[in-house]
């Protein structure tokens, strides 16, 4: 968990915003806590949570706090589709915020 947070900080820049895929059952710090810590430092962080346990999501596959989630086991095609949703949402947010700042 903490290693993932440190690695994200190293990789993140103005030109590069990595996608974090985190399991809810990580040792030391669970994926949700890791995600919340990451969002405090990087509000537009791209995050996808996963777990073998079912959690409540909306039709878009997002948790109540807006994080994307995919239940394990999953097919590679389902992972790709979910990653595309995460990236698309962030592209839409980026274009909306850039239009609002001009």
Gaussian input, Z-matrix of N, CA and C with variables (Angstrom, degrees):
# hf/3-21g

backbone

0 1
 N
 C     1     B1
 C     2     B2     1     A1
 N     3     B3     2     A2     1     D1
 C     4     B4     3     A3     2     D2
 C     5     B5     4     A4     3     D3
 N     6     B6     5     A5     4     D4
 C     7     B7     6     A6     5     D5
 C     8     B8     7     A7     6     D6
 N     9     B9     8     A8     7     D7
 C    10    B10     9     A9     8     D8
 C    11    B11    10    A10     9     D9
 N    12    B12    11    A11    10    D10
 C    13    B13    12    A12    11    D11
 C    14    B14    13    A13    12    D12
 N    15    B15    14    A14    13    D13
 C    16    B16    15    A15    14    D14
 C    17    B17    16    A16    15    D15
 N    18    B18    17    A17    16    D16
 C    19    B19    18    A18    17    D17
 C    20    B20    19    A19    18    D18
 N    21    B21    20    A20    19    D19
 C    22    B22    21    A21    20    D20
 C    23    B23    22    A22    21    D21
 N    24    B24    23    A23    22    D22
 C    25    B25    24    A24    23    D23
 C    26    B26    25    A25    24    D24
 N    27    B27    26    A26    25    D25
 C    28    B28    27    A27    26    D26
 C    29    B29    28    A28    27    D27
 N    30    B30    29    A29    28    D28
 C    31    B31    30    A30    29    D29
 C    32    B32    31    A31    30    D30
 N    33    B33    32    A32    31    D31
 C    34    B34    33    A33    32    D32
 C    35    B35    34    A34    33    D33
 N    36    B36    35    A35    34    D34
 C    37    B37    36    A36    35    D35
 C    38    B38    37    A37    36    D36
 N    39    B39    38    A38    37    D37
 C    40    B40    39    A39    38    D38
 C    41    B41    40    A40    39    D39
 N    42    B42    41    A41    40    D40
 C    43    B43    42    A42    41    D41
 C    44    B44    43    A43    42    D42
 N    45    B45    44    A44    43    D43
 C    46    B46    45    A45    44    D44
 C    47    B47    46    A46    45    D45
 N    48    B48    47    A47    46    D46
 C    49    B49    48    A48    47    D47
 C    50    B50    49    A49    48    D48
 N    51    B51    50    A50    49    D49
 C    52    B52    51    A51    50    D50
 C    53    B53    52    A52    51    D51
 N    54    B54    53    A53    52    D52
 C    55    B55    54    A54    53    D53
 C    56    B56    55    A55    54    D54
 N    57    B57    56    A56    55    D55
 C    58    B58    57    A57    56    D56
 C    59    B59    58    A58    57    D57
 N    60    B60    59    A59    58    D58
 C    61    B61    60    A60    59    D59
 C    62    B62    61    A61    60    D60
 N    63    B63    62    A62    61    D61
 C    64    B64    63    A63    62    D62
 C    65    B65    64    A64    63    D63
 N    66    B66    65    A65    64    D64
 C    67    B67    66    A66    65    D65
 C    68    B68    67    A67    66    D66
 N    69    B69    68    A68    67    D67
 C    70    B70    69    A69    68    D68
 C    71    B71    70    A70    69    D69
 N    72    B72    71    A71    70    D70
 C    73    B73    72    A72    71    D71
 C    74    B74    73    A73    72    D72
 N    75    B75    74    A74    73    D73
 C    76    B76    75    A75    74    D74
 C    77    B77    76    A76    75    D75
 N    78    B78    77    A77    76    D76
 C    79    B79    78    A78    77    D77
 C    80    B80    79    A79    78    D78
 N    81    B81    80    A80    79    D79
 C    82    B82    81    A81    80    D80
 C    83    B83    82    A82    81    D81
 N    84    B84    83    A83    82    D82
 C    85    B85    84    A84    83    D83
 C    86    B86    85    A85    84    D84
 N    87    B87    86    A86    85    D85
 C    88    B88    87    A87    86    D86
 C    89    B89    88    A88    87    D87
 N    90    B90    89    A89    88    D88
 C    91    B91    90    A90    89    D89
 C    92    B92    91    A91    90    D90
 N    93    B93    92    A92    91    D91
 C    94    B94    93    A93    92    D92
 C    95    B95    94    A94    93    D93
 N    96    B96    95    A95    94    D94
 C    97    B97    96    A96    95    D95
 C    98    B98    97    A97    96    D96
 N    99    B99    98    A98    97    D97
 C   100   B100    99    A99    98    D98
 C   101   B101   100   A100    99    D99
 N   102   B102   101   A101   100   D100
 C   103   B103   102   A102   101   D101
 C   104   B104   103   A103   102   D102
 N   105   B105   104   A104   103   D103
 C   106   B106   105   A105   104   D104
 C   107   B107   106   A106   105   D105
 N   108   B108   107   A107   106   D106
 C   109   B109   108   A108   107   D107
 C   110   B110   109   A109   108   D108
 N   111   B111   110   A110   109   D109
 C   112   B112   111   A111   110   D110
 C   113   B113   112   A112   111   D111
 N   114   B114   113   A113   112   D112
 C   115   B115   114   A114   113   D113
 C   116   B116   115   A115   114   D114
 N   117   B117   116   A116   115   D115
 C   118   B118   117   A117   116   D116
 C   119   B119   118   A118   117   D117
 N   120   B120   119   A119   118   D118
 C   121   B121   120   A120   119   D119
 C   122   B122   121   A121   120   D120
 N   123   B123   122   A122   121   D121
 C   124   B124   123   A123   122   D122
 C   125   B125   124   A124   123   D123
 N   126   B126   125   A125   124   D124
 C   127   B127   126   A126   125   D125
 C   128   B128   127   A127   126   D126
 N   129   B129   128   A128   127   D127
 C   130   B130   129   A129   128   D128
 C   131   B131   130   A130   129   D129
 N   132   B132   131   A131   130   D130
 C   133   B133   132   A132   131   D131
 C   134   B134   133   A133   132   D132
 N   135   B135   134   A134   133   D133
 C   136   B136   135   A135   134   D134
 C   137   B137   136   A136   135   D135
 N   138   B138   137   A137   136   D136
 C   139   B139   138   A138   137   D137
 C   140   B140   139   A139   138   D138
 N   141   B141   140   A140   139   D139
 C   142   B142   141   A141   140   D140
 C   143   B143   142   A142   141   D141
 N   144   B144   143   A143   142   D142
 C   145   B145   144   A144   143   D143
 C   146   B146   145   A145   144   D144
 N   147   B147   146   A146   145   D145
 C   148   B148   147   A147   146   D146
 C   149   B149   148   A148   147   D147
 N   150   B150   149   A149   148   D148
 C   151   B151   150   A150   149   D149
 C   152   B152   151   A151   150   D150
 N   153   B153   152   A152   151   D151
 C   154   B154   153   A153   152   D152
 C   155   B155   154   A154   153   D153
 N   156   B156   155   A155   154   D154
 C   157   B157   156   A156   155   D155
 C   158   B158   157   A157   156   D156
 N   159   B159   158   A158   157   D157
 C   160   B160   159   A159   158   D158
 C   161   B161   160   A160   159   D159
 N   162   B162   161   A161   160   D160
 C   163   B163   162   A162   161   D161
 C   164   B164   163   A163   162   D162
 N   165   B165   164   A164   163   D163
 C   166   B166   165   A165   164   D164
 C   167   B167   166   A166   165   D165
 N   168   B168   167   A167   166   D166
 C   169   B169   168   A168   167   D167
 C   170   B170   169   A169   168   D168
 N   171   B171   170   A170   169   D169
 C   172   B172   171   A171   170   D170
 C   173   B173   172   A172   171   D171
 N   174   B174   173   A173   172   D172
 C   175   B175   174   A174   173   D173
 C   176   B176   175   A175   174   D174
 N   177   B177   176   A176   175   D175
 C   178   B178   177   A177   176   D176
 C   179   B179   178   A178   177   D177
 N   180   B180   179   A179   178   D178
 C   181   B181   180   A180   179   D179
 C   182   B182   181   A181   180   D180
 N   183   B183   182   A182   181   D181
 C   184   B184   183   A183   182   D182
 C   185   B185   184   A184   183   D183
 N   186   B186   185   A185   184   D184
 C   187   B187   186   A186   185   D185
 C   188   B188   187   A187   186   D186
 N   189   B189   188   A188   187   D187
 C   190   B190   189   A189   188   D188
 C   191   B191   190   A190   189   D189
 N   192   B192   191   A191   190   D190
 C   193   B193   192   A192   191   D191
 C   194   B194   193   A193   192   D192
 N   195   B195   194   A194   193   D193
 C   196   B196   195   A195   194   D194
 C   197   B197   196   A196   195   D195
 N   198   B198   197   A197   196   D196
 C   199   B199   198   A198   197   D197
 C   200   B200   199   A199   198   D198
 N   201   B201   200   A200   199   D199
 C   202   B202   201   A201   200   D200
 C   203   B203   202   A202   201   D201
 N   204   B204   203   A203   202   D202
 C   205   B205   204   A204   203   D203
 C   206   B206   205   A205   204   D204
 N   207   B207   206   A206   205   D205
 C   208   B208   207   A207   206   D206
 C   209   B209   208   A208   207   D207
 N   210   B210   209   A209   208   D208
 C   211   B211   210   A210   209   D209
 C   212   B212   211   A211   210   D210
 N   213   B213   212   A212   211   D211
 C   214   B214   213   A213   212   D212
 C   215   B215   214   A214   213   D213
 N   216   B216   215   A215   214   D214
 C   217   B217   216   A216   215   D215
 C   218   B218   217   A217   216   D216
 N   219   B219   218   A218   217   D217
 C   220   B220   219   A219   218   D218
 C   221   B221   220   A220   219   D219
 N   222   B222   221   A221   220   D220
 C   223   B223   222   A222   221   D221
 C   224   B224   223   A223   222   D222
 N   225   B225   224   A224   223   D223
 C   226   B226   225   A225   224   D224
 C   227   B227   226   A226   225   D225
 N   228   B228   227   A227   226   D226
 C   229   B229   228   A228   227   D227
 C   230   B230   229   A229   228   D228
 N   231   B231   230   A230   229   D229
 C   232   B232   231   A231   230   D230
 C   233   B233   232   A232   231   D231
 N   234   B234   233   A233   232   D232
 C   235   B235   234   A234   233   D233
 C   236   B236   235   A235   234   D234
 N   237   B237   236   A236   235   D235
 C   238   B238   237   A237   236   D236
 C   239   B239   238   A238   237   D237
 N   240   B240   239   A239   238   D238
 C   241   B241   240   A240   239   D239
 C   242   B242   241   A241   240   D240
 N   243   B243   242   A242   241   D241
 C   244   B244   243   A243   242   D242
 C   245   B245   244   A244   243   D243
 N   246   B246   245   A245   244   D244
 C   247   B247   246   A246   245   D245
 C   248   B248   247   A247   246   D246
 N   249   B249   248   A248   247   D247
 C   250   B250   249   A249   248   D248
 C   251   B251   250   A250   249   D249
 N   252   B252   251   A251   250   D250
 C   253   B253   252   A252   251   D251
 C   254   B254   253   A253   252   D252
 N   255   B255   254   A254   253   D253
 C   256   B256   255   A255   254   D254
 C   257   B257   256   A256   255   D255
 N   258   B258   257   A257   256   D256
 C   259   B259   258   A258   257   D257
 C   260   B260   259   A259   258   D258
 N   261   B261   260   A260   259   D259
 C   262   B262   261   A261   260   D260
 C   263   B263   262   A262   261   D261
 N   264   B264   263   A263   262   D262
 C   265   B265   264   A264   263   D263
 C   266   B266   265   A265   264   D264
 N   267   B267   266   A266   265   D265
 C   268   B268   267   A267   266   D266
 C   269   B269   268   A268   267   D267
 N   270   B270   269   A269   268   D268
 C   271   B271   270   A270   269   D269
 C   272   B272   271   A271   270   D270
 N   273   B273   272   A272   271   D271
 C   274   B274   273   A273   272   D272
 C   275   B275   274   A274   273   D273
 N   276   B276   275   A275   274   D274
 C   277   B277   276   A276   275   D275
 C   278   B278   277   A277   276   D276
 N   279   B279   278   A278   277   D277
 C   280   B280   279   A279   278   D278
 C   281   B281   280   A280   279   D279
 N   282   B282   281   A281   280   D280
 C   283   B283   282   A282   281   D281
 C   284   B284   283   A283   282   D282
 N   285   B285   284   A284   283   D283
 C   286   B286   285   A285   284   D284
 C   287   B287   286   A286   285   D285
 N   288   B288   287   A287   286   D286
 C   289   B289   288   A288   287   D287
 C   290   B290   289   A289   288   D288
 N   291   B291   290   A290   289   D289
 C   292   B292   291   A291   290   D290
 C   293   B293   292   A292   291   D291
 N   294   B294   293   A293   292   D292
 C   295   B295   294   A294   293   D293
 C   296   B296   295   A295   294   D294
 N   297   B297   296   A296   295   D295
 C   298   B298   297   A297   296   D296
 C   299   B299   298   A298   297   D297
 N   300   B300   299   A299   298   D298
 C   301   B301   300   A300   299   D299
 C   302   B302   301   A301   300   D300
 N   303   B303   302   A302   301   D301
 C   304   B304   303   A303   302   D302
 C   305   B305   304   A304   303   D303

   B1=1.4426
   B2=1.5156
   B3=1.3183
   B4=1.4638
   B5=1.5263
   B6=1.3409
   B7=1.4580
   B8=1.5305
   B9=1.3245
   B10=1.4632
   B11=1.5231
   B12=1.3175
   B13=1.4584
   B14=1.5244
   B15=1.3202
   B16=1.4658
   B17=1.5236
   B18=1.3306
   B19=1.4560
   B20=1.5311
   B21=1.3287
   B22=1.4648
   B23=1.5258
   B24=1.3363
   B25=1.4682
   B26=1.5277
   B27=1.3278
   B28=1.4622
   B29=1.5292
   B30=1.3250
   B31=1.4614
   B32=1.5240
   B33=1.3208
   B34=1.4621
   B35=1.5214
   B36=1.3129
   B37=1.4542
   B38=1.5193
   B39=1.3356
   B40=1.4532
   B41=1.5276
   B42=1.3243
   B43=1.4612
   B44=1.5180
   B45=1.3137
   B46=1.4597
   B47=1.5177
   B48=1.3104
   B49=1.4615
   B50=1.5189
   B51=1.3391
   B52=1.4654
   B53=1.5254
   B54=1.3135
   B55=1.4634
   B56=1.5267
   B57=1.3167
   B58=1.4622
   B59=1.5196
   B60=1.3224
   B61=1.4619
   B62=1.5187
   B63=1.3219
   B64=1.4579
   B65=1.5228
   B66=1.3116
   B67=1.4575
   B68=1.5255
   B69=1.3184
   B70=1.4648
   B71=1.5247
   B72=1.3275
   B73=1.4553
   B74=1.5184
   B75=1.3286
   B76=1.4664
   B77=1.5293
   B78=1.3287
   B79=1.4669
   B80=1.5320
   B81=1.2945
   B82=1.4655
   B83=1.5240
   B84=1.3379
   B85=1.4580
   B86=1.5305
   B87=1.3277
   B88=1.4672
   B89=1.5272
   B90=1.3164
   B91=1.4545
   B92=1.5146
   B93=1.3280
   B94=1.4719
   B95=1.5270
   B96=1.3288
   B97=1.4633
   B98=1.5243
   B99=1.3269
   B100=1.4597
   B101=1.5292
   B102=1.3237
   B103=1.4623
   B104=1.5231
   B105=1.3278
   B106=1.4632
   B107=1.5233
   B108=1.3220
   B109=1.4737
   B110=1.5277
   B111=1.3088
   B112=1.4556
   B113=1.5346
   B114=1.3319
   B115=1.4638
   B116=1.5261
   B117=1.3358
   B118=1.4615
   B119=1.5305
   B120=1.3243
   B121=1.4620
   B122=1.5248
   B123=1.3300
   B124=1.4656
   B125=1.5328
   B126=1.3359
   B127=1.4661
   B128=1.5313
   B129=1.3105
   B130=1.4653
   B131=1.5267
   B132=1.3332
   B133=1.4695
   B134=1.5214
   B135=1.3195
   B136=1.4639
   B137=1.5215
   B138=1.3281
   B139=1.4597
   B140=1.5193
   B141=1.3212
   B142=1.4630
   B143=1.5200
   B144=1.3217
   B145=1.4589
   B146=1.5186
   B147=1.3216
   B148=1.4587
   B149=1.5271
   B150=1.3094
   B151=1.4649
   B152=1.5219
   B153=1.3144
   B154=1.4518
   B155=1.5172
   B156=1.3292
   B157=1.4595
   B158=1.5172
   B159=1.3093
   B160=1.4616
   B161=1.5192
   B162=1.3128
   B163=1.4593
   B164=1.5281
   B165=1.3171
   B166=1.4610
   B167=1.5187
   B168=1.3316
   B169=1.4635
   B170=1.5212
   B171=1.3258
   B172=1.4593
   B173=1.5262
   B174=1.3098
   B175=1.4628
   B176=1.5267
   B177=1.3250
   B178=1.4680
   B179=1.5306
   B180=1.3491
   B181=1.4580
   B182=1.5142
   B183=1.3446
   B184=1.4492
   B185=1.5289
   B186=1.3263
   B187=1.4585
   B188=1.5242
   B189=1.3199
   B190=1.4626
   B191=1.5285
   B192=1.3419
   B193=1.4676
   B194=1.5318
   B195=1.3405
   B196=1.4550
   B197=1.5170
   B198=1.3300
   B199=1.4637
   B200=1.5230
   B201=1.3073
   B202=1.4618
   B203=1.5264
   B204=1.3325
   B205=1.4613
   B206=1.5176
   B207=1.3434
   B208=1.4594
   B209=1.5244
   B210=1.3342
   B211=1.4645
   B212=1.5243
   B213=1.3326
   B214=1.4623
   B215=1.5170
   B216=1.2812
   B217=1.4679
   B218=1.5276
   B219=1.3052
   B220=1.4547
   B221=1.5215
   B222=1.3022
   B223=1.4617
   B224=1.5234
   B225=1.3259
   B226=1.4662
   B227=1.5318
   B228=1.3167
   B229=1.4705
   B230=1.5318
   B231=1.3343
   B232=1.4674
   B233=1.5246
   B234=1.3233
   B235=1.4631
   B236=1.5292
   B237=1.3073
   B238=1.4682
   B239=1.5260
   B240=1.3329
   B241=1.4623
   B242=1.5219
   B243=1.3224
   B244=1.4648
   B245=1.5224
   B246=1.3268
   B247=1.4723
   B248=1.5269
   B249=1.3197
   B250=1.4700
   B251=1.5233
   B252=1.3300
   B253=1.4756
   B254=1.5232
   B255=1.3342
   B256=1.4708
   B257=1.5282
   B258=1.3230
   B259=1.4611
   B260=1.5314
   B261=1.3244
   B262=1.4653
   B263=1.5277
   B264=1.3133
   B265=1.4613
   B266=1.5246
   B267=1.3162
   B268=1.4590
   B269=1.5246
   B270=1.3190
   B271=1.4759
   B272=1.5206
   B273=1.3318
   B274=1.4645
   B275=1.5287
   B276=1.3353
   B277=1.4627
   B278=1.5192
   B279=1.3402
   B280=1.4588
   B281=1.5208
   B282=1.3370
   B283=1.4627
   B284=1.5226
   B285=1.3191
   B286=1.4639
   B287=1.5190
   B288=1.3368
   B289=1.4637
   B290=1.5158
   B291=1.3279
   B292=1.4652
   B293=1.5255
   B294=1.3342
   B295=1.4559
   B296=1.5307
   B297=1.3241
   B298=1.4612
   B299=1.5084
   B300=1.3318
   B301=1.4664
   B302=1.5179
   B303=1.3314
   B304=1.4727
   B305=1.4925
   A1=112.91
   A2=116.61
   A3=120.28
   A4=110.01
   A5=117.11
   A6=120.85
   A7=109.98
   A8=117.03
   A9=121.17
   A10=110.74
   A11=117.24
   A12=121.60
   A13=110.46
   A14=116.70
   A15=121.04
   A16=111.43
   A17=116.83
   A18=121.21
   A19=110.58
   A20=117.29
   A21=120.72
   A22=109.79
   A23=116.44
   A24=120.59
   A25=111.05
   A26=116.30
   A27=120.63
   A28=111.40
   A29=117.16
   A30=121.37
   A31=113.84
   A32=116.72
   A33=120.68
   A34=111.10
   A35=115.07
   A36=121.78
   A37=107.36
   A38=116.08
   A39=119.69
   A40=111.16
   A41=116.20
   A42=121.27
   A43=113.72
   A44=117.90
   A45=121.37
   A46=110.30
   A47=115.91
   A48=119.45
   A49=107.58
   A50=115.84
   A51=119.50
   A52=112.55
   A53=114.39
   A54=122.27
   A55=107.15
   A56=116.49
   A57=121.51
   A58=108.53
   A59=116.26
   A60=121.75
   A61=105.85
   A62=116.84
   A63=121.20
   A64=111.16
   A65=115.55
   A66=121.71
   A67=109.26
   A68=115.73
   A69=119.34
   A70=111.86
   A71=117.86
   A72=121.23
   A73=114.28
   A74=117.92
   A75=120.23
   A76=110.91
   A77=117.70
   A78=119.61
   A79=109.65
   A80=117.09
   A81=125.31
   A82=112.14
   A83=116.41
   A84=121.73
   A85=107.22
   A86=116.92
   A87=119.02
   A88=110.43
   A89=115.97
   A90=122.07
   A91=114.50
   A92=117.53
   A93=119.91
   A94=110.50
   A95=117.39
   A96=120.80
   A97=110.41
   A98=116.38
   A99=121.31
   A100=110.08
   A101=116.64
   A102=121.61
   A103=111.72
   A104=116.54
   A105=120.36
   A106=110.93
   A107=117.25
   A108=120.92
   A109=110.27
   A110=115.52
   A111=121.00
   A112=110.73
   A113=116.77
   A114=120.87
   A115=112.43
   A116=117.38
   A117=120.09
   A118=110.39
   A119=116.20
   A120=120.68
   A121=112.61
   A122=116.24
   A123=123.05
   A124=108.22
   A125=117.95
   A126=120.75
   A127=114.75
   A128=118.01
   A129=119.34
   A130=112.02
   A131=116.72
   A132=121.12
   A133=111.24
   A134=115.43
   A135=122.28
   A136=107.49
   A137=115.60
   A138=120.37
   A139=110.48
   A140=115.08
   A141=122.43
   A142=107.41
   A143=116.43
   A144=121.43
   A145=110.05
   A146=115.41
   A147=120.87
   A148=109.48
   A149=114.89
   A150=120.77
   A151=108.23
   A152=115.19
   A153=120.58
   A154=111.62
   A155=115.86
   A156=121.05
   A157=110.05
   A158=115.80
   A159=120.30
   A160=109.03
   A161=115.81
   A162=120.27
   A163=107.60
   A164=116.35
   A165=121.67
   A166=110.49
   A167=115.28
   A168=121.43
   A169=108.91
   A170=115.22
   A171=119.52
   A172=108.71
   A173=117.20
   A174=120.68
   A175=113.00
   A176=117.46
   A177=121.69
   A178=111.79
   A179=116.44
   A180=119.90
   A181=113.72
   A182=116.84
   A183=121.26
   A184=110.42
   A185=114.89
   A186=121.26
   A187=109.15
   A188=116.41
   A189=121.15
   A190=112.01
   A191=117.16
   A192=119.53
   A193=112.64
   A194=116.67
   A195=120.93
   A196=116.55
   A197=117.35
   A198=120.27
   A199=109.75
   A200=116.25
   A201=119.93
   A202=109.29
   A203=115.62
   A204=121.58
   A205=109.64
   A206=115.11
   A207=121.22
   A208=108.00
   A209=115.98
   A210=121.10
   A211=110.85
   A212=115.45
   A213=120.89
   A214=109.35
   A215=119.89
   A216=125.84
   A217=109.72
   A218=116.39
   A219=121.14
   A220=109.55
   A221=114.77
   A222=121.64
   A223=108.22
   A224=117.71
   A225=119.61
   A226=112.58
   A227=117.60
   A228=120.49
   A229=110.99
   A230=117.23
   A231=120.53
   A232=110.59
   A233=116.42
   A234=120.48
   A235=109.79
   A236=116.99
   A237=121.36
   A238=110.45
   A239=116.96
   A240=121.36
   A241=110.90
   A242=116.87
   A243=120.72
   A244=110.62
   A245=117.39
   A246=120.54
   A247=109.83
   A248=117.28
   A249=120.47
   A250=111.08
   A251=117.94
   A252=121.42
   A253=110.77
   A254=116.03
   A255=120.72
   A256=109.58
   A257=116.24
   A258=120.68
   A259=111.39
   A260=116.78
   A261=120.79
   A262=110.42
   A263=116.73
   A264=119.84
   A265=110.37
   A266=117.12
   A267=120.12
   A268=111.72
   A269=117.35
   A270=120.26
   A271=109.82
   A272=116.65
   A273=120.62
   A274=110.51
   A275=116.94
   A276=120.53
   A277=110.73
   A278=116.77
   A279=120.98
   A280=111.18
   A281=117.12
   A282=119.47
   A283=111.31
   A284=117.67
   A285=121.32
   A286=110.41
   A287=117.22
   A288=119.82
   A289=111.27
   A290=118.74
   A291=119.94
   A292=110.51
   A293=118.41
   A294=120.99
   A295=110.64
   A296=115.44
   A297=119.59
   A298=112.81
   A299=117.94
   A300=120.29
   A301=112.49
   A302=118.31
   A303=120.05
   A304=112.23
   D1=-58.20
   D2=-179.69
   D3=-64.93
   D4=-35.04
   D5=177.67
   D6=-62.61
   D7=-41.09
   D8=178.54
   D9=-63.69
   D10=-40.55
   D11=178.80
   D12=-63.52
   D13=-45.33
   D14=178.29
   D15=-62.66
   D16=-42.77
   D17=-179.87
   D18=-64.90
   D19=-41.74
   D20=178.17
   D21=-59.47
   D22=-44.79
   D23=179.77
   D24=-59.49
   D25=-39.61
   D26=179.99
   D27=-67.41
   D28=-38.42
   D29=-175.24
   D30=-83.71
   D31=-27.24
   D32=-175.02
   D33=-73.50
   D34=136.10
   D35=174.38
   D36=-152.83
   D37=179.81
   D38=179.09
   D39=-61.79
   D40=-33.86
   D41=-177.92
   D42=-93.00
   D43=-9.34
   D44=-174.75
   D45=-139.55
   D46=114.40
   D47=174.60
   D48=-119.67
   D49=103.12
   D50=-176.60
   D51=-66.59
   D52=163.46
   D53=174.16
   D54=-100.90
   D55=124.22
   D56=176.51
   D57=-95.76
   D58=124.20
   D59=171.94
   D60=-112.31
   D61=115.85
   D62=-173.23
   D63=-129.65
   D64=138.72
   D65=175.64
   D66=-82.71
   D67=141.63
   D68=178.81
   D69=-66.98
   D70=-18.21
   D71=-177.66
   D72=-103.88
   D73=30.39
   D74=179.21
   D75=-62.83
   D76=146.38
   D77=174.19
   D78=-71.22
   D79=162.17
   D80=179.51
   D81=70.29
   D82=-59.04
   D83=-176.78
   D84=-142.24
   D85=124.69
   D86=-176.40
   D87=-72.58
   D88=162.85
   D89=-175.79
   D90=-58.79
   D91=-36.99
   D92=179.32
   D93=-67.15
   D94=-44.93
   D95=178.59
   D96=-63.54
   D97=-42.38
   D98=176.41
   D99=-58.02
   D100=-44.66
   D101=-179.87
   D102=-61.98
   D103=-43.38
   D104=179.89
   D105=-65.04
   D106=-41.63
   D107=176.95
   D108=-62.04
   D109=-43.15
   D110=-179.13
   D111=-63.92
   D112=-43.21
   D113=-179.76
   D114=-65.74
   D115=-27.90
   D116=176.58
   D117=-65.10
   D118=-38.52
   D119=-178.22
   D120=-89.78
   D121=-30.89
   D122=-178.88
   D123=-131.25
   D124=84.25
   D125=-174.17
   D126=-55.69
   D127=-27.59
   D128=-178.98
   D129=-101.41
   D130=23.66
   D131=-179.36
   D132=-57.15
   D133=139.97
   D134=177.27
   D135=-93.02
   D136=117.07
   D137=-171.78
   D138=-132.94
   D139=136.50
   D140=173.63
   D141=-130.68
   D142=120.72
   D143=177.78
   D144=-96.20
   D145=151.32
   D146=177.10
   D147=-142.64
   D148=156.89
   D149=178.02
   D150=-169.75
   D151=158.75
   D152=173.33
   D153=-80.91
   D154=-10.77
   D155=179.20
   D156=-96.36
   D157=147.22
   D158=179.02
   D159=-80.97
   D160=135.44
   D161=171.54
   D162=-127.96
   D163=159.42
   D164=-177.65
   D165=-70.84
   D166=130.75
   D167=175.37
   D168=-137.36
   D169=163.19
   D170=174.12
   D171=-85.33
   D172=-176.07
   D173=-177.68
   D174=-63.35
   D175=-24.97
   D176=179.10
   D177=-82.73
   D178=-2.83
   D179=-179.64
   D180=83.47
   D181=26.17
   D182=-179.77
   D183=-108.85
   D184=145.25
   D185=176.66
   D186=-75.81
   D187=173.44
   D188=-179.44
   D189=-59.19
   D190=-28.98
   D191=178.96
   D192=-93.76
   D193=14.86
   D194=171.33
   D195=86.21
   D196=7.45
   D197=178.83
   D198=-87.99
   D199=143.14
   D200=177.40
   D201=-77.88
   D202=147.92
   D203=-176.45
   D204=-141.79
   D205=141.79
   D206=171.98
   D207=-135.05
   D208=131.24
   D209=-177.82
   D210=-84.19
   D211=134.69
   D212=175.23
   D213=-85.14
   D214=151.12
   D215=-6.95
   D216=-75.39
   D217=151.96
   D218=178.64
   D219=-132.86
   D220=155.21
   D221=176.53
   D222=-78.90
   D223=148.34
   D224=177.20
   D225=-53.61
   D226=-37.91
   D227=179.87
   D228=-64.26
   D229=-35.89
   D230=178.07
   D231=-68.28
   D232=-37.79
   D233=177.27
   D234=-63.92
   D235=-45.35
   D236=179.82
   D237=-60.86
   D238=-45.22
   D239=179.35
   D240=-60.67
   D241=-42.53
   D242=-178.85
   D243=-68.27
   D244=-41.45
   D245=176.78
   D246=-60.99
   D247=-42.02
   D248=177.84
   D249=-60.27
   D250=-38.39
   D251=177.33
   D252=-63.09
   D253=-44.87
   D254=179.43
   D255=-59.17
   D256=-50.03
   D257=-177.30
   D258=-65.16
   D259=-39.75
   D260=-179.96
   D261=-64.20
   D262=-43.57
   D263=179.17
   D264=-60.33
   D265=-42.15
   D266=-178.84
   D267=-70.28
   D268=-33.95
   D269=175.02
   D270=-63.72
   D271=-42.28
   D272=179.52
   D273=-64.92
   D274=-41.87
   D275=178.32
   D276=-64.34
   D277=-41.81
   D278=179.57
   D279=-62.67
   D280=-43.87
   D281=-179.06
   D282=-69.56
   D283=-34.31
   D284=177.61
   D285=-67.65
   D286=-43.97
   D287=-178.52
   D288=-71.21
   D289=-33.04
   D290=178.84
   D291=-71.58
   D292=-33.03
   D293=176.88
   D294=-69.07
   D295=-35.16
   D296=-179.64
   D297=-73.12
   D298=-20.90
   D299=-176.78
   D300=-94.72
   D301=-1.16
   D302=179.90
   D303=-99.22

